[in-house]
Amino acid sequence: MLRTPRPGSQLDDVLTCNTLLELADERSYARGEAYFADGCVLSLTENLNVVTGRVQGTENYQVKLWVEDGELASSCSCPWAAEGNFCKHCVAVGLAWIEQDSETDGGETKTGKTPAKPRITSDDVRAMLKSEGKGCLVEMIMNQAAVDNALAERLVMKAARRGQGGPDIATYHRVLTSAFRTGGFVDWRGASDYAQRIHQAIAGVEELLREGYAAQVIELVELGLRQCERALGEVDDSDGEVGGIRDRLQELHLAACREAKPEPEALAQKLFDWEMKSQWDVFHGAARTYARVLGRKGLAMYRKLAEPIWAKVPALKPDDKRDSFEHKRFAVTCIMEVLAELSGDIEEQVAVRSRDLSCAYGFLEIAEIYRRNGQNDKALEWAEKGVKAFPERTDSRLREFLADEYHRRGRHDAAMALVWNEFGDHPGLESYQLLKRHADRAGQWPSWREDALTAFRERIRAAKDGRHRHEYGSWDRADHSDLVRIFLWEKNVEAAWQEGQAGGCSGELWMELAAKREKEHPADAVAVYQRQVEHIINGKSNASYEAAVRLLHKVHKLMAPMDRTAEFHDFVADVRARHKPKRNLMKLLDRAKWP
């Protein structure tokens, strides 16, 4: 465990045994102490006042400790820490850092133990390594590689690059295959380490490209992509890290093809086959991405391969219930769309998209093609066809497109009728804003605004009476959240407040209302914040407890100038009494030093 010498930092004051005891519950502290004593802290570094450690438990966990706003902050890759708790792994790393931290005047560490020997820094180690002979360093590295698979693979790839007669591609095959091997399902906790291992192997392949072995890189990347497709089905890729590997490999493949310039028709065949079969969008849109590499011959081959399949794809009409996203149909449609765009032929682009008119958006796509190319009358015609074909549940983007076309022709009443239908189908702030934009163009906002507010109030009444529900079965909100949101957007805070008082609104909106009334009406803000403290605490996590205490600080600051400090203390006492079993909340309240 190495540290680089540094001047005093905030960590010295904040990262103490007392702090660890305050942040962790008794069980986590005891188990963290045992982890530390058993040597489970495998690595410990400090850089820029951030302590990083690796702890061996049921698996290896990554821990970080740092100071934020004068308090010790932490993160750990274990599930318990993910829920906002200060876990045993954080305790173990904290104790390890304290153990090796600066000595007191009596020669003891902060844990009260006397160090067995003076601390060795990274500078000492660097000086020692420089003094050793090459043979000694080689043995040290090889010994470490024997227990560090990632280091071993890096060394193997370096050696493979320098083989006699060129790089040993078989070795690269083996390293890539090994890196992608999952050994069973990889959950989200292990996905990051798994992805990092693969990135390391890919870095070695990128070195090959820089050294001029583009053709070999193409072969290796295609191997990697096959392995990646398999891995995507065996990894919880919630953070998109394996998907990122797929993207990195595709970028490397394109770069290698630009260097190697493979035979264009053979490349087109390969890309086409992959695009048609891949369930993970590998080489999706390749005709566009590789257009310069493929050239005229390669693109002609792409079209030759696609057109016989495309000819068998049936047209879908507005009333057609067949699946337009069936994989083969979807893949060849995307290919034909790209080829049509590359051709520059407007009518070919329209013909491709006309093959699927099973949803309103298909009509919009065609209308947009015509408008982009200055054919506004045809754009209007297709937009009107779409609205007529889908009189109910029309795509909102199609309605807005057609409304824009009507406005441009001075047909404001027709435009407003469309936008009003959209507002009726999806009442809310966004549709209200859309209504205003279009009513302003027609110079009719005051009357449309009144109609919209009346419609909101009618929906609220209907919801309260149980008379109105959405098409999918969910009931409209019976509170005044929509009206509050609208008046806040219009910067009419008083009207928004009155709506909230009259009919209630969401907790998020109450908080926004209170924040806007703090200055002029602090008592109103205090009442809202006090109600919200309870809701926040009920989140039952360390993060929610911290948020509740921050809100209490705000309440205290507002109540003090009103001579209501005693009332505030009574409120805090009541919070303590009702939530006494929540130990971490109690610790935060203790730290605030309120009675």
TORDREN-81683 format. One line per field, with one value per residue (C-alpha): x, y, z; residue number from 1. Coordinates in Angstrom, 1 decimal, decimal comma, always signed. Layout:
! TORDREN-81683
c1: [X;...] .
c2: [Y;...] .
c3: [Z;...] .
n: [NUM;...] .
END
This chain:
! TORDREN-81683
c1: [+0,0;+1,7;+1,0;+2,8;+4,0;+1,7;+1,0;-1,7;-5,2;-8,8;-8,7;-6,5;-9,2;-12,2;-11,2;-11,0;-12,2;-14,9;-16,2;-16,3;-18,3;-20,8;-21,4;-21,6;-24,1;-22,6;-22,8;-21,1;-18,3;-17,6;-17,5;-15,3;-12,9;-12,7;-12,1;-9,3;-7,7;-7,9;-6,0;-8,9;-7,9;-6,0;-4,9;-4,9;-3,9;-4,5;-4,5;-5,7;-7,2;-9,3;-8,6;-9,2;-9,1;-10,0;-11,5;-11,9;-15,3;-17,7;-16,0;-13,6;-15,2;-14,0;-14,1;-13,5;-13,4;-13,1;-14,2;-17,2;-18,5;-16,4;-17,9;-16,5;-18,2;-17,9;-18,8;-18,5;-19,5;-21,3;-25,2;-25,5;-23,6;-25,6;-28,7;-26,9;-25,3;-21,8;-20,7;-18,2;-15,9;-15,7;-15,0;-12,1;-10,6;-10,9;-9,2;-6,4;-5,8;-5,8;-3,4;-0,8;-1,5;+0,9;+2,2;+1,4;+4,1;+4,1;+4,8;+1,3;-1,2;-4,8;-5,9;-3,7;-1,2;+2,5;+3,8;+6,2;+8,5;+8,6;+6,2;+7,7;+6,4;+6,1;+9,2;+11,2;+9,9;+10,7;+14,3;+14,7;+13,5;+15,9;+18,8;+17,8;+19,2;+17,1;+17,0;+15,6;+12,9;+12,0;+11,6;+9,5;+7,1;+6,8;+6,1;+3,3;+2,0;+1,6;-1,1;-2,4;-4,2;-4,7;-1,0;-0,2;-2,4;-0,9;+2,6;+1,5;+0,1;+3,2;+5,3;+2,9;+3,3;+7,1;+7,0;+9,4;+7,7;+5,1;+2,6;+1,3;-2,4;-3,3;-2,2;-4,4;-7,3;-6,8;-6,5;-9,7;-11,6;-10,4;-11,3;-14,9;-15,4;-18,1;-18,0;-21,8;-24,1;-22,4;-24,6;-24,4;-21,9;-19,4;-20,1;-17,6;-14,7;-15,7;-15,8;-12,5;-10,8;-12,1;-11,1;-7,6;-7,5;-8,9;-6,1;-3,6;-5,4;-5,4;-1,6;-1,5;-3,4;-0,9;+1,9;+0,4;-1,3;-4,8;-5,8;-5,0;-7,0;-10,1;-10,0;-9,5;-12,2;-14,7;-13,8;-14,3;-17,7;-18,9;-17,8;-19,4;-22,8;-22,7;-21,6;-24,5;-26,9;-24,9;-24,3;-26,5;-25,5;-27,6;-24,8;-24,2;-20,5;-20,6;-22,6;-19,8;-17,3;-19,4;-19,3;-15,5;-14,9;-17,0;-15,0;-11,8;-13,1;-14,0;-10,5;-8,8;-10,9;-9,9;-6,3;-6,4;-8,9;-10,4;-12,1;-15,3;-17,8;-16,5;-16,7;-20,3;-21,3;-19,8;-21,4;-24,7;-24,9;-23,9;-26,5;-29,3;-28,6;-27,4;-29,8;-27,6;-27,3;-23,8;-22,9;-26,4;-26,5;-23,1;-23,8;-23,8;-20,9;-18,7;-19,8;-16,3;-14,7;-17,3;-17,3;-19,6;-18,9;-19,5;-22,7;-23,9;-23,3;-25,2;-28,2;-27,9;-28,1;-30,9;-33,4;-34,5;-35,3;-37,0;-39,2;-40,7;-41,5;-45,3;-46,7;-48,4;-51,5;-53,0;-55,3;-52,5;-51,8;-48,7;-45,4;-43,4;-40,5;-40,0;-36,2;-35,7;-38,2;-36,7;-33,1;-33,8;-36,0;-33,1;-30,7;-33,1;-33,6;-29,9;-29,4;-32,2;-30,8;-27,3;-28,9;-30,4;-33,6;-36,5;-39,1;-37,1;-36,9;-40,7;-41,3;-39,2;-41,1;-44,4;-43,9;-44,9;-47,8;-49,1;-48,5;-49,0;-45,3;-44,7;-46,7;-44,7;-41,4;-42,6;-43,9;-40,6;-38,7;-40,8;-40,5;-36,7;-36,5;-38,8;-41,9;-44,3;-47,5;-46,6;-45,5;-49,0;-50,7;-48,9;-49,4;-53,2;-53,3;-51,7;-54,1;-57,1;-55,8;-55,3;-58,1;-57,6;-54,2;-52,6;-48,8;-48,3;-45,4;-47,6;-50,2;-47,7;-46,1;-49,5;-50,4;-47,1;-48,0;-51,5;-50,1;-47,7;-50,7;-52,7;-55,1;-54,9;-58,3;-57,4;-54,0;-55,7;-58,3;-55,4;-53,5;-56,6;-57,2;-53,6;-54,3;-57,4;-55,7;-52,6;-53,6;-50,6;-48,0;-46,3;-49,5;-50,5;-47,2;-47,8;-51,2;-49,8;-47,1;-49,6;-52,3;-49,6;-49,0;-52,8;-52,9;-55,6;-53,9;-56,2;-59,3;-57,5;-55,9;-59,3;-60,6;-57,6;-57,9;-61,6;-60,8;-58,3;-60,9;-63,5;-61,1;-60,3;-64,0;-64,5;-61,6;-62,9;-66,3;-64,7;-66,1;-62,9;-60,1;-57,4;-57,7;-55,3;-57,4;-55,5;-57,5;-56,8;-55,2;-57,9;-55,5;-54,5;-50,9;-51,5;-52,8;-50,0;-47,4;-49,0;-49,1;-45,5;-44,5;-46,4;-44,5;-47,8;-46,6;-49,6;-52,1;-50,1;-50,1;-53,8;-54,4;-52,2;-54,1;-57,4;-56,8;-53,4;-50,5;-47,5;-44,7;-42,2;-44,5;-45,1;-41,3;-41,1;-43,9;-42,3;-39,0;-40,6;-42,5;-39,6;-38,8;-42,2;-44,1;-41,7;-44,4;-46,0;-42,7;-42,1;-45,5;-44,7;-41,2;-42,4;-44,9;-42,3;-39,7;-41,9;-42,4;-38,6;-37,7;-40,1;-37,7;-35,8;-32,3;-29,3;-29,7;-33,3;-32,2;-29,5;-32,1;-34,5;-31,8;-30,8;-34,5;-34,6;-31,6;-33,6;-36,7;-34,5;-33,0;-36,5;-38,0;-35,3;-36,1;-39,7;-38,9;-40,1;-36,9;-38,6;-41,3;-38,6;-36,9;-40,3;-40,7;-37,3;-38,0;-41,2;-39,3;-36,8;-39,6;-41,4;-38,2;-36,1;-35,3;-33,6;-30,1;-28,5;-31,1;-30,5;-26,7;-27,3;-29,7;-27,0;-24,4;-26,7;-26,5;-30,1;-31,6] .
c2: [+0,0;+3,2;+6,9;+9,8;+12,3;+15,4;+18,5;+18,3;+17,8;+17,8;+14,0;+14,3;+16,1;+14,3;+10,6;+9,4;+6,4;+8,6;+9,6;+6,0;+5,1;+7,9;+7,0;+3,2;+1,3;-1,0;-4,1;-2,6;-1,0;-4,3;-6,3;-3,6;-3,7;-7,5;-7,1;-4,7;-6,9;-9,9;-8,1;-7,9;-4,4;-5,5;-2,1;+1,4;+4,6;+8,3;+10,9;+14,5;+13,9;+10,9;+7,5;+4,5;+1,0;-2,6;-4,9;-8,7;-9,9;-12,3;-10,5;-7,6;-4,3;-0,8;+1,9;+5,7;+8,1;+11,9;+15,1;+17,0;+20,1;+19,4;+15,9;+12,5;+11,2;+7,6;+5,2;+1,4;-1,0;-3,3;-3,4;-2,1;+1,1;+1,4;+2,0;+5,0;+3,2;+3,5;-0,1;-2,4;-2,1;+1,7;+1,1;-1,3;+1,1;+4,0;+2,1;+1,0;+4,7;+5,8;+2,9;+4,2;+7,9;+10,3;+9,5;+11,5;+12,9;+9,7;+7,6;+6,2;+6,2;+7,4;+4,0;+4,1;+1,5;+2,1;+1,5;-1,4;+0,7;+4,0;+4,4;+3,8;+6,2;+5,7;+7,9;+5,4;+2,5;+4,4;+5,0;+1,4;+0,1;+2,4;+0,9;-2,7;-4,5;-5,4;-9,1;-8,4;-6,2;-8,9;-11,5;-9,1;-8,4;-12,1;-13,0;-10,4;-11,5;-15,0;-13,7;-10,8;-12,0;-8,6;-7,8;-11,2;-10,6;-7,2;-8,8;-11,6;-9,2;-7,1;-10,2;-11,3;-8,0;-8,5;-12,1;-13,1;-12,6;-10,2;-10,4;-13,7;-13,3;-16,6;-15,2;-12,2;-14,5;-16,3;-13,2;-11,7;-14,9;-15,1;-11,5;-11,9;-15,2;-14,6;-17,9;-17,6;-14,6;-11,3;-9,1;-5,3;-5,3;-7,3;-5,7;-2,8;-5,1;-7,4;-4,5;-3,1;-6,4;-6,4;-2,7;-3,7;-6,4;-4,1;-1,5;-4,2;-4,6;-0,8;-0,9;-3,3;-0,8;+1,9;-0,3;-0,9;-4,3;-3,1;-6,4;-8,4;-5,9;-6,4;-10,1;-9,6;-7,0;-9,2;-12,0;-9,5;-8,4;-12,0;-12,5;-9,2;-10,2;-13,4;-11,5;-9,0;-11,9;-12,9;-9,6;-7,2;-4,2;-1,6;+1,0;+0,3;-0,6;-3,7;-1,8;+0,7;-2,1;-3,0;+0,7;+0,9;-2,3;-1,0;+2,3;+0,3;-1,9;+1,2;+2,7;-0,6;-0,8;+2,7;+1,7;-1,8;-0,9;-4,4;-5,6;-3,5;-6,2;-8,7;-6,1;-5,2;-8,9;-9,2;-6,0;-6,8;-10,3;-9,0;-6,2;-8,5;-11,1;-9,2;-8,9;-6,2;-3,6;-4,5;-2,6;-1,0;+1,6;+0,3;+1,4;+5,0;+4,6;+2,7;+4,6;+5,9;+2,6;+0,7;+3,1;+2,7;-1,1;-1,9;+0,1;-1,5;-4,9;-3,8;-2,9;-6,1;-8,1;-6,1;-5,6;-9,3;-9,4;-6,0;-7,1;-9,8;-7,3;-6,7;-3,2;-2,3;+0,0;+2,0;-0,8;-3,5;-5,3;-7,1;-6,4;-3,7;-4,4;-8,0;-8,3;-9,2;-6,6;-4,0;-4,7;-4,6;-1,5;+0,3;-0,7;+0,4;+3,8;+4,4;+3,4;+5,7;+8,6;+8,0;+7,9;+11,4;+10,3;+11,8;+9,5;+6,4;+7,6;+8,1;+4,7;+3,0;+4,7;+4,1;+0,4;+0,9;+3,2;+1,2;+4,2;+8,0;+8,6;+6,9;+9,7;+12,3;+10,9;+11,2;+14,7;+15,8;+14,4;+16,5;+19,7;+19,3;+19,3;+22,3;+20,4;+21,9;+21,1;+17,4;+17,7;+19,1;+16,4;+13,6;+15,2;+15,5;+11,9;+10,8;+12,8;+11,4;+7,9;+8,2;+10,4;+9,0;+8,7;+10,7;+11,2;+14,6;+15,4;+14,9;+17,2;+19,9;+19,5;+19,9;+22,9;+24,6;+24,1;+25,5;+28,6;+29,2;+29,3;+31,6;+28,8;+29,6;+28,1;+24,8;+24,8;+25,7;+22,9;+20,4;+21,7;+21,8;+18,1;+17,4;+19,4;+17,3;+14,0;+14,9;+17,7;+19,0;+21,7;+20,6;+20,6;+24,0;+25,4;+24,0;+25,6;+29,0;+28,8;+28,2;+30,6;+33,4;+32,8;+33,2;+36,2;+34,4;+33,4;+35,1;+33,2;+29,9;+30,3;+30,7;+27,6;+25,6;+26,6;+25,8;+22,4;+21,7;+22,5;+20,3;+17,4;+17,9;+17,9;+14,8;+13,1;+13,9;+12,5;+9,4;+10,2;+10,5;+8,1;+7,7;+5,3;+2,9;+2,7;+5,1;+7,9;+11,6;+13,3;+14,8;+17,5;+20,8;+19,9;+20,7;+24,2;+24,8;+23,8;+26,1;+29,1;+28,6;+28,5;+31,7;+33,1;+33,8;+32,4;+33,7;+32,0;+28,8;+29,0;+29,5;+26,5;+24,4;+25,5;+24,9;+21,4;+20,2;+19,2;+16,9;+17,1;+18,3;+21,3;+22,1;+22,4;+24,6;+26,8;+27,1;+28,1;+30,9;+32,1;+32,0;+35,7;+37,3;+34,7;+32,7;+31,3;+29,6;+28,1;+26,8;+25,0;+23,3;+22,3;+20,8;+18,6;+17,5;+16,5;+13,6;+12,5;+12,6;+10,7;+7,9;+7,2;+5,2;+5,6;+7,6;+9,9;+10,7;+11,3;+13,7;+15,5;+15,8;+17,3;+19,7;+20,8;+21,1;+23,5;+25,6;+25,6;+26,7;+29,5;+30,7;+30,4;+32,1;+35,7;+35,1;+34,4;+30,8;+29,0;+27,3;+26,1;+24,7;+22,8;+21,3;+20,2;+18,6;+16,9;+15,5;+14,2;+12,5;+10,9;+9,5;+8,2;+7,2;+3,7;+5,2;+5,3;+7,0;+9,8;+10,3;+10,6;+13,3;+15,2;+14,9;+16,4;+19,3;+20,2;+21,0;+20,4] .
c3: [+0,0;-1,2;-0,7;-2,2;+0,4;+0,4;+2,5;+5,1;+3,7;+4,9;+5,1;+8,2;+10,1;+8,7;+8,2;+11,8;+13,8;+15,4;+11,9;+10,8;+14,0;+13,3;+9,6;+9,9;+12,0;+14,7;+12,6;+9,6;+11,7;+13,5;+10,2;+8,6;+11,6;+11,1;+7,3;+8,1;+10,8;+8,4;+5,7;+3,3;+2,1;-1,0;-2,3;-1,0;-2,8;-2,3;-5,0;-4,9;-1,5;-2,7;-1,0;-3,2;-2,0;-3,1;-0,5;-0,8;+0,3;-1,5;-4,5;-4,8;-4,1;-5,1;-2,4;-2,6;+0,4;+0,0;+1,7;+0,5;+2,1;+5,2;+5,6;+4,7;+1,5;+0,2;-2,5;-2,8;-5,5;-3,1;-3,0;+0,6;-0,3;-3,5;-1,2;+0,4;+3,4;+4,8;+4,4;+6,0;+3,0;+3,5;+7,2;+6,3;+3,8;+6,2;+9,0;+6,6;+5,7;+9,3;+10,2;+7,7;+8,2;+9,9;+13,3;+16,4;+18,7;+20,6;+17,5;+17,4;+14,6;+14,8;+15,8;+18,8;+17,4;+17,1;+13,5;+13,2;+10,9;+9,1;+6,2;+2,7;+0,0;-3,8;-4,3;-2,2;-4,3;-7,6;-6,4;-5,4;-8,9;-10,7;-8,7;-9,6;-12,6;-15,6;-14,7;-11,2;-12,7;-15,3;-12,5;-10,4;-13,4;-14,3;-10,7;-10,6;-14,0;-12,5;-10,2;-12,2;-15,3;-16,8;-16,6;-18,1;-21,1;-21,7;-21,7;-24,0;-26,5;-26,5;-27,1;-29,9;-31,7;-31,9;-33,2;-36,0;-39,4;-38,0;-35,2;-33,9;-34,8;-33,2;-29,8;-30,3;-31,1;-27,8;-25,8;-27,3;-26,8;-23,2;-22,5;-23,7;-21,8;-19,2;-17,2;-16,8;-16,4;-15,4;-13,2;-13,2;-10,3;-12,3;-15,7;-15,2;-14,4;-17,2;-19,7;-18,5;-19,2;-22,8;-23,3;-22,3;-25,0;-27,6;-26,8;-27,9;-31,2;-31,7;-31,3;-34,2;-36,4;-35,5;-36,5;-40,0;-39,7;-40,8;-42,6;-39,4;-37,3;-39,5;-38,8;-35,1;-34,8;-36,5;-34,1;-31,3;-32,6;-32,8;-29,2;-28,2;-29,7;-27,6;-24,5;-24,8;-24,1;-21,0;-19,3;-17,4;-19,4;-17,6;-17,8;-21,5;-21,0;-23,3;-25,8;-25,7;-26,5;-29,6;-30,7;-30,1;-32,2;-35,1;-35,1;-35,1;-38,0;-40,1;-39,4;-40,4;-43,6;-44,6;-44,2;-45,7;-48,5;-48,8;-52,1;-52,1;-53,2;-50,7;-48,0;-49,0;-48,9;-45,4;-44,0;-45,6;-44,1;-40,7;-40,8;-41,8;-39,2;-36,1;-33,2;-31,7;-34,5;-35,5;-38,7;-38,6;-41,4;-42,8;-46,4;-45,2;-42,7;-45,2;-48,3;-49,2;-48,5;-50,5;-53,4;-56,4;-56,8;-53,1;-52,9;-56,1;-54,5;-51,4;-53,6;-55,6;-52,3;-50,8;-53,7;-54,0;-50,3;-50,5;-53,4;-51,1;-48,3;-48,3;-48,1;-44,8;-44,9;-42,0;-40,9;-41,1;-37,9;-39,0;-37,2;-39,0;-36,6;-37,5;-37,6;-41,3;-42,5;-40,2;-41,3;-45,0;-44,7;-43,0;-45,7;-48,5;-46,7;-46,6;-50,2;-51,3;-49,3;-50,8;-54,3;-53,8;-55,6;-53,7;-55,3;-54,4;-50,7;-50,7;-52,3;-49,6;-46,8;-48,5;-48,0;-44,3;-43,7;-40,6;-38,3;-38,6;-38,3;-41,7;-43,4;-41,5;-42,7;-46,3;-45,7;-44,3;-47,3;-49,6;-47,4;-47,1;-50,9;-51,3;-52,5;-49,9;-51,7;-51,7;-48,1;-47,2;-49,2;-47,3;-43,9;-44,6;-45,7;-42,5;-40,3;-42,3;-42,1;-38,3;-37,0;-33,5;-31,7;-34,5;-34,0;-32,3;-34,5;-37,6;-36,2;-35,5;-39,0;-40,6;-38,4;-39,4;-43,1;-42,5;-40,7;-43,6;-45,9;-43,6;-42,7;-39,0;-38,0;-39,5;-37,7;-34,3;-34,8;-35,1;-32,1;-30,0;-30,8;-29,6;-26,4;-25,8;-26,4;-24,2;-21,7;-19,8;-19,7;-23,0;-25,0;-23,3;-24,5;-27,9;-28,0;-27,0;-29,7;-32,4;-31,0;-30,9;-34,6;-35,2;-32,8;-30,8;-27,5;-24,9;-26,0;-26,5;-23,1;-21,4;-23,2;-22,1;-18,5;-18,6;-20,0;-17,3;-14,6;-16,2;-16,3;-12,6;-11,8;-13,8;-12,1;-8,7;-9,7;-11,2;-14,6;-16,6;-17,3;-20,0;-22,9;-21,2;-18,0;-15,7;-14,0;-14,4;-11,4;-9,2;-7,8;-9,3;-10,3;-14,0;-13,2;-10,7;-13,3;-15,9;-13,7;-12,5;-16,2;-16,7;-13,7;-11,9;-8,5;-6,6;-8,9;-8,7;-4,9;-4,8;-7,1;-4,8;-1,7;-3,4;-4,8;-3,8;-6,1;-6,2;-3,6;-6,2;-7,1;-3,4;-3,0;-6,0;-4,7;-1,3;-2,8;-4,7;-1,6;+0,8;+0,5;+0,5;+2,5;+4,7;+6,9;+3,8;+2,8;+6,4;+6,4;+3,1;+4,1;+7,4;+5,6;+3,1;+5,8;+6,7;+3,1;+2,5;+5,6;+4,5;+1,6;+4,3;+2,9;+3,9;+0,9;+2,0;+5,6;+4,4;+2,2;+5,1;+7,4;+4,7;+4,5;+8,3;+8,1;+5,6;+7,9;+10,9;+8,8;+7,9;+11,4;+13,3;+12,0;+12,9;+16,5;+16,1;+17,1;+20,1;+17,7;+15,4;+18,3;+19,2;+15,6;+15,5;+18,8;+17,3;+14,3;+16,7;+18,7;+15,6;+13,9;+16,8;+15,4;+12,3;+13,7;+10,8;+10,8;+14,5;+13,9;+11,3;+13,6;+16,4;+14,1;+13,3;+17,1;+17,5;+21,0] .
n: [1;2;3;4;5;6;7;8;9;10;11;12;13;14;15;16;17;18;19;20;21;22;23;24;25;26;27;28;29;30;31;32;33;34;35;36;37;38;39;40;41;42;43;44;45;46;47;48;49;50;51;52;53;54;55;56;57;58;59;60;61;62;63;64;65;66;67;68;69;70;71;72;73;74;75;76;77;78;79;80;81;82;83;84;85;86;87;88;89;90;91;92;93;94;95;96;97;98;99;100;101;102;103;104;105;106;107;108;109;110;111;112;113;114;115;116;117;118;119;120;121;122;123;124;125;126;127;128;129;130;131;132;133;134;135;136;137;138;139;140;141;142;143;144;145;146;147;148;149;150;151;152;153;154;155;156;157;158;159;160;161;162;163;164;165;166;167;168;169;170;171;172;173;174;175;176;177;178;179;180;181;182;183;184;185;186;187;188;189;190;191;192;193;194;195;196;197;198;199;200;201;202;203;204;205;206;207;208;209;210;211;212;213;214;215;216;217;218;219;220;221;222;223;224;225;226;227;228;229;230;231;232;233;234;235;236;237;238;239;240;241;242;243;244;245;246;247;248;249;250;251;252;253;254;255;256;257;258;259;260;261;262;263;264;265;266;267;268;269;270;271;272;273;274;275;276;277;278;279;280;281;282;283;284;285;286;287;288;289;290;291;292;293;294;295;296;297;298;299;300;301;302;303;304;305;306;307;308;309;310;311;312;313;314;315;316;317;318;319;320;321;322;323;324;325;326;327;328;329;330;331;332;333;334;335;336;337;338;339;340;341;342;343;344;345;346;347;348;349;350;351;352;353;354;355;356;357;358;359;360;361;362;363;364;365;366;367;368;369;370;371;372;373;374;375;376;377;378;379;380;381;382;383;384;385;386;387;388;389;390;391;392;393;394;395;396;397;398;399;400;401;402;403;404;405;406;407;408;409;410;411;412;413;414;415;416;417;418;419;420;421;422;423;424;425;426;427;428;429;430;431;432;433;434;435;436;437;438;439;440;441;442;443;444;445;446;447;448;449;450;451;452;453;454;455;456;457;458;459;460;461;462;463;464;465;466;467;468;469;470;471;472;473;474;475;476;477;478;479;480;481;482;483;484;485;486;487;488;489;490;491;492;493;494;495;496;497;498;499;500;501;502;503;504;505;506;507;508;509;510;511;512;513;514;515;516;517;518;519;520;521;522;523;524;525;526;527;528;529;530;531;532;533;534;535;536;537;538;539;540;541;542;543;544;545;546;547;548;549;550;551;552;553;554;555;556;557;558;559;560;561;562;563;564;565;566;567;568;569;570;571;572;573;574;575;576;577;578;579;580;581;582;583;584;585;586;587;588;589;590;591;592;593;594;595] .
END
